[in-house]
Amino acid sequence: MNELAKLPIAMDLPPEEPGPFAPCILLLDTSSSMTAQPGGTRPIDELNAAVKQFARDVRNDSLACNRADITVIEFNSSAKQIVPPTLARDFIAPQLTANGLTAMGEAIELGLEAIKTRRREYRANGAQAYKPMMFLLTDGMPTDDWSSAATEVHRLAAQGRLNFFAVGTSSADFDTLAQIAPPDRPPMRVLDGRFPEMFRWISDSLSSISGSIPGENVPLPPTQGWGEAAF
């Protein structure tokens, strides 16, 4: 992994919270195309508002606030971890700006590395963890190599060690997203103007997971209202 992929220090796990913890990694496209779309909308503004609402929702959940462990990685011409793993109660939404290309493969690799690093911290603290949730949102197509990242996503998903969700706006390259996403969880298309509902679904999912037993198969909320199958 190159210099851009070095991970900042995560928030310490509080000793008074034994877990289990629910890792949630948000991979957010902040390429230049997020500044404007047909009709004059600015997806980057909508995304910022939705992430801020998500931060309020998870902080206000009495159980998920101490269990959801959130990481934010943005990707444009390169990928960067802009919020290191942070419990929901301490999570503050970053201010996202759009520019550059779409280093999607690097973002996925960085997210997978963040999971491995945080899991070592869980083990060192004697804490259990739920299956990580990784959520990829893009409005375009990758401009870097994504094949090795996709291979690792498929391997972990097949082993039951990762919940991976690939979501695109109407302008996304769904043919590529279908190759990145696990075969049993094809990509979703987020409906126009539905970023708030999509992030509310993520917070509701974290709430459901946080109330379960690690290893238990937890049904997630339906995506109707914000998304539809891409194919």
PyMOL commands that set and color helices and strands:
alter all, ss='L'
color gray80, all
select helices_A, chain A and resi 3-5+32-35+43-59+64-66+88-90+104-124+147-158+174-180+195-210
alter helices_A, ss='H'
color red, helices_A
select strands_A, chain A and resi 22-29+68-75+79-87+133-138+163-168+188-190+227-229
alter strands_A, ss='S'
color yellow, strands_A
deselect
rebuild
show_as cartoon
